[in-house]
Amino acid sequence: MSVDERVIARLGQLIERGDQVIATHRPNPPGVLGFPTLDSGAFSEWQTQSLSFLTRLLGSGDTYVVTFREKVEHGHASSVKQGQGILRAVREDVELGYLTNVRTLVAAEVFSDFLEMAHHLLDAEYVYPAASLLGAVLENGLRQIASVNGVTVKASDDLSALDTKLADADVYSRLVQKRVRVWMDVRNHADHGEFEKVTGSDVREMFEGVSNLLSSHLT
């Protein structure tokens, strides 16, 4: 199942779960108006899962996410129905290929495959090939992070240039920028056969750092 198919399937599940939440409706007693009429636990679970999924898929500032947060606040059937409408709209956009964010998920999945390869190389003590592979993953990952965050980069930009542009744009901190420079040195030493300057612990730290960086910005 592709990433798009999994996203569509999850949106469908959340829409159906909304129907289950609406089914918990119990009218207010006579003379009492305005209080939530849905089971609070069921509503809270559905609301949290839906908002969390939309945020991870689209980003916290996306119009769909902001609208969902504003419209789905209280445990009323009308709120859930509005939320379901938003989920259906997102599903349609994914089906029609309008959401570029889904491509970010695809990229993250590809990077995950290469990181797994690097992990296997490390387990087999192939330290230098692992460092080279991690460097390639890092460079492509930074390009993807720049694209997601609207940072303009050139095809000729190397790791150093990408790192500088992302830090200058406040996509990540100067501390992260320095860490990327360390990983860049490890990659360059391995690529140029300067094996005496690369240790297994250096590459394992690079693996953990690159994995965390990509996970933070591409999932």
N, C-alpha and C positions, 0 to 999 in steps of 0.2 A: 504494500500500500504506500503510495507516494505521500509526501508532506501535505500537498493540497487535499488529498483524499482524507487524511487523518484530521486535518483542520475542519473540513466540511462535516465529517462524522461527529466530531466533538461538538460543533455548533448545533447539529441536529439533536444530540443528546441533551444539551442544555435547554433547547427549545421544548423538548418533550418533558424534561424535568419541571419546566415552568408550568406545564399543564397539571402535573402532580401537585405542585404547590398551590395552584388555584383551587384544586379539589379539596383543600383543607379549609376553605372558606366557611366561617361561621358568623352569621350576622350579629351585629351588636344588639344588646337587649333593647327593648322598647324605650324610647326617650334618650338613648345614648347614641351620639353621633361622632364620627371622626376617628375613632380608635381603630387600630389595625384589626383586620378580620381574618387574617391568615395565621396558620400555625407559625409562631415566631422562629422556632428552630429550623423548620423546613425552608422558610423564606430566607433566613439569614444564610443558611448553607448554600442555597441556589444563588443568592445575590453575590456572595463572596466568590464562589467558583466562577460565575459568569464574568464578574468584573476582573478577577485575576487573569482569566484566560484572554479576555479582550486586551488587557494591558500588556501582557506578554506578547501577544500577536501584533498589536498596533502601536504600542507606546502610550504612555500616560497622557500625552497632550493631544492625541488624535480626537477628532470630532465625535466619532462613535463612542469612544471611552468617556469623554467629558459628558456627553448627552446621557449615557447610561447612568453615570454617577449622579447626575442631577435628577433624572426622572424616576430612578428606582431606589428610593430612599426608605419607604415605609411599606409595611406588610398589607397592602391592599391589592385586590385582584387587578385593578386598573394599572397599578405600577408594574406588576408582573407582565401584563399584556404589552405595555409599552416596551419593556425590556425584551420581550420575545420579538417584537417588531424590529428592534435594533439588531438582535442576533440574526434574524432572517435577512436583513439588509446586508450585513457583513457576509453571511454565507453566499448570497447572490454575487457580491463583489468578488469573493474568492473564486466562485465557479466561473465567472466571466474574465478572470485574470486581471482585475483592476487593482488588487492590493500588492504593492511592491514589497510590503513587509514579509509576505510569505516567501519571497525569494531569499530573504535574510535567513529564514528557517532552513531553507534548502542548503544555503551556504554553510550554515552551522552544522548541518548533518554531514556535509562533505568533509568539513574540517575535522569532525569527530572521527570519521573513518581514517584520515591521515594521522591523527593523534594516536589512534589505536595502533597503527603501523609503527609509529615511533616508540610506543610503549613496548611492543614486541621486540623491537631492535634493542632497546635498553635491557630488557629481560635476558636477551641472548648475548649481552655485553658488546653489542655492536654500537659503541658509544658515538663514534665520529659520524657514521651514516645517520644516526638518530639526530645528531646536532644539525646536520645539513638539512634533513627533512623538516625539522622543527623551524629552522630559519625560513624555509620556503612557505610553510604554513603560516608563520607569523607575518611575513610580507603580504601574502594574499589576504590574510585576515585584516590587517590594517587598511588595506584598500577597501575591503568590504565595510569596515567600520566607518571609514571616511564617507563612503557612498550613502550609508544609512543616515549619517549626521549632516549631510549636505556640505561636506568639506571638499573643495576642488583639489584634485591631484592630477598629476601628469603621468603618462605611461612611462616616462623616463625617471620618475621619482624612485629613489632607492629606499631602503629601510630607514635610513637616517632622516631623509626628507619627509617621509610619511609620518615618522614619529614626531618630528618637529611641528608639522602642520596640525596634527591631532592635539598636541599639547597646547599649541598657540590658540587653537579654537576651543580650548577648555573641554574637549571631549573626555580627556582624562588628565590627571594631575601631573605636575612636574616630577613627582616621585615615581610615578608609573613611567614617565618618559625616561628617567635614569635607569630604571630596571630594563626597559626595552633596549637601551644602549648596551647594557651588560650582556643581554641575550644576543645582540647583534655581534658583539665581539666573540662570543663563543662560536657562533655560526661561521664567522669569517676565519677564525683560527682553524676550524675543522675543514672548511672549504679549501684553505690554502696549505693544508698538510702540516700545520704547526701543532702537531699532536701533543707536544710537551706542554702546551699552554691550555690544554683541555682535560678536565678530569671527569670521571663518571658522575661525581656529585654535582659538578657544574651543569651537566646536561640534564640530570634529574631535576635540579632546581629550575632549569629552563623549561622543562616539560610541564612542571606544576604551574609555573608562572604564565606560560603561553595558554595553557588550558583554562586557567582562571580568567585571564584577560578576555579570551574569545567568548567564554561562557557568560561573562558579565555584560558584554556589549552585543552579542549576536543571538541571545536566546531570551 
